Amino acid sequence: MKTQDIMARLQAKYPLEKEYLQAVQEVLESIEEVYNQHPEFEKAKIVERMVEPDRIFTFRVTWVDDRGEVQTNLGYRIQFNSAIGPYKGGLRFHKAVTPSMLKFLGFEQTFKNALTTLPMGGAKGGSDFDPVGKSNDEIMRFCQAFMLELWNCIGPDQDIPAGDVGVGGREIGYLYGMYKKLARQYNTGVLTGKGGTWGGSILRPEATGFGALYFTQHLLHKAGKSIEGKKVALSGFGNVAWGAATKARELGAKVVAISGPDGVCEIPGGITPEMIDYMLVMRASNRNKVQDMADKFPGEAIFTAGKKAWSIPCDIALPCAFQNELSEDDAKELKANGCWCCCEVSNMGCQPEAIHFFQHNGILFAPGKAVNAGGVATSGLEMTQNAEHISWSGKEVDEKLHFIMKSIHEQCVKFGTQPDGTVDYVKGANIAGFMKVAQAMLEQGTV
């Protein structure tokens, strides 16, 4: 296999799908050497098959807004790979959603799910529906219309969607309500991220952020460092950032910045429990303005319009918002401000040039597919509880999440340790995930 040859073919075939091409290139560059040591992979054309999704569903979503006007959006579900388990991946509602974005996310999800040690394949879906400024009733009507088209493509042993950007517990509730009505079955295992009274798992809302901090702890320990007392800057204020801020504070770190599309809130004294609780209010408001934090806590949170979290001096940077949110210039600003560690919590949160800058300037870096896998891992644990018709305690779920994140870190170290003893976490995560999926594809034949 030659990465450049495969990428040339994909670029000719999908010239406009930049996110997807970026994700594929990162993985292929990491695995090329190992892949070429396995002629059986080349004979079975594993890579050529792996980079294409199994199937893509595209559908129109028609709904009525509060003014009685008919609105139309596009919905998607991309079932990428089911070699190691049923399709599993979130739904994203955001105005920027495109097939390229969802293909990149589904491709990444395949390897992320393989890293969790749980039997889950990769998928992703969503819509270009923009939740910002929508009322609760409009959100409900859209979710119902979306599920009306999706319901017969999913199932507890077929494809299990979850939440993502723009899709939290409220949206999952509306989606499941319509699924139940259409399927006439109470299959709680068909969606994850559910409410605690009807099949949801304790700690699922916090799991992505919690897992990210557990992974960061292992990474720092491996490097001979500790998180206690360190200054943390994170982007976003949604579910993932909320979980990350909660656990960072619990572990003794000091969260000094959160950001949104409108700018950054610097929190010199460190984020407080009251501020963390308010992040949930901000997310539910659909305003998408981090300035609300400064308005709510004047003097404690200082808002600066047009700036990113990376403009605030910190030790550890945690991108928690969107793909490619951290550029090379941001990486340079972080280094200038004293940052020495960056762990992607969002999917592909850093641009390639930023990653290269981190790696070539002694800044510890780990990719999203390893760092944020705690979310989908806990979704897998939720599926297990649903299948057994039981509910575990928070302590049991947290212990299992700890174990999974420790296992992911160990896999990254195993496959990413370099001759000089340092760990290339990008390479380690990609090779570990790839080898598991590739072996399963090989054993299942040409399908």
C-alpha positions, 0 to 999 in steps of 0.5 A, a space after each residue: 500500500 502507498 498512501 499517496 496512491 490511495 489518496 490520489 484516487 480518493 481525491 479524484 473521486 471526492 474532490 470536495 470532501 475535505 474533512 473526509 480526505 483529511 481523516 483518511 490521510 491521517 490514518 493511512 500515514 500512520 498505518 502504512 508501515 505496519 500494513 505493508 508487513 501484512 501481505 494478506 491485508 493487501 491481497 484482500 484490499 482491506 484499506 480500499 474497502 475500509 475507506 468506503 462506507 457500507 452505505 449512506 442514507 440521505 433523506 428529506 426532513 420536512 417539519 413545521 415551525 412555530 409560525 406554521 411555515 413548512 421547513 425542509 432540511 436534509 438528513 443523513 445516516 452513514 453506516 461505515 463499518 460493521 466488522 466488529 459489531 453493529 453500527 454505532 455513532 452519534 447524530 449531529 444537528 448543525 447548519 454546517 453538516 455535510 456528507 463529507 463531515 459525516 463520512 469523516 466522523 463515521 470513519 473516525 468512529 470505526 477506529 474509536 469504537 475498536 479502541 474501546 474494547 467493546 463490540 461496536 462498528 462505526 457510523 454517524 448521522 445528522 442533519 443540516 438543521 440549525 437548533 440555534 434560536 429554535 423553540 422546544 416545540 420546533 426541536 420536538 417537531 424536527 426530531 419527530 420528522 427526522 425519525 420518521 425517515 430514519 427509524 427502519 434503518 436502525 435497531 438495537 442489533 443493527 445500528 444504534 445512534 446517540 447524541 453529538 453536537 446539537 443532540 443531547 438528552 432532550 433530542 434523544 428523548 424526542 427521537 426515541 418517542 417517535 421511534 417507539 411509536 413507529 416500531 411499536 416496540 420498547 427497544 430502549 437499546 436502539 438509542 443511547 444517551 437516554 434519560 435515566 428513567 427510561 433506559 439511560 445509563 448513569 454517567 452517560 452525559 458526563 462520560 465523554 468529558 470524564 473519559 477525556 480527563 482519565 486519558 489525560 491523567 494516564 498520558 501525564 503520568 506516563 510523562 512523569 507529570 500530574 494534572 493537579 494544580 494545572 491550568 486548563 483551557 477548553 473550547 465549547 460549553 456544551 455537554 462534552 466541555 461540561 463533563 471535562 470541566 467537571 472532572 478537571 476541577 474534581 481532579 484538582 486542575 483549574 479551568 481558566 477559560 471556556 469559549 464559544 462562537 462569539 468569543 472567550 470567557 477567561 476565569 482567572 480564579 478557576 471555574 466554580 461548581 455554579 459556573 459548571 451548572 450554568 453551562 447546562 443552562 447555556 447549552 439548553 438555551 440554544 443561544 450559543 453565546 459564551 458571553 452569557 457566562 460573563 453576564 451571569 458571573 460578572 467579575 469572575 468571568 471576563 468575556 472577550 469577543 472574537 477570541 479563542 480559548 487558546 489566547 488564555 495562558 494555560 498548561 493544558 489545552 482541551 479542544 471540546 467543540 468542533 473539528 479543525 477548531 485549532 489551527 497552527 497559529 492557535 498552536 503557536 499561540 498556545 506554546 507562547 502562552 506556556 501550554 505544554 499539553 493538548 488532548 483533542 476532546 472533539 473529533 479531529 479538533 486540531 488541523 494537521 499543521 497544528 498537530 505537526 507543530 505540537 509534535 515537533 515542539 515537544 508538546 504532548 498531544 493525543 488524538 480525539 479517537 483515543 481521548 474522547 472514546 469514553 463517550 461511546 464506550 459508556 454508550 456501549 455500557 448503556 447498550 449492555 444494561 439495556 440488553 440485560 434489562 438492568 441498571 448499574 450504579 454510578 460507581 460500577 459505570 465509572 469503574 468500567 469507564 476507568 478501565 476502558 480509558 486505561 486500556 485505550 492508553 495502553 494500546 496507544 503506548 503499545 503501538 505508538 512507542 518510538 525508538 527514543 522512548 517517546 509515544 506517538 499517540 496519533 500513530 498508536 491510536 490509529 494502528 491499534 484501531 486499524 489492526 482490530 478492524 482489519 483482522 475482523 474484515 479479513 476473517 469475514 471474507 470479501 463482503 
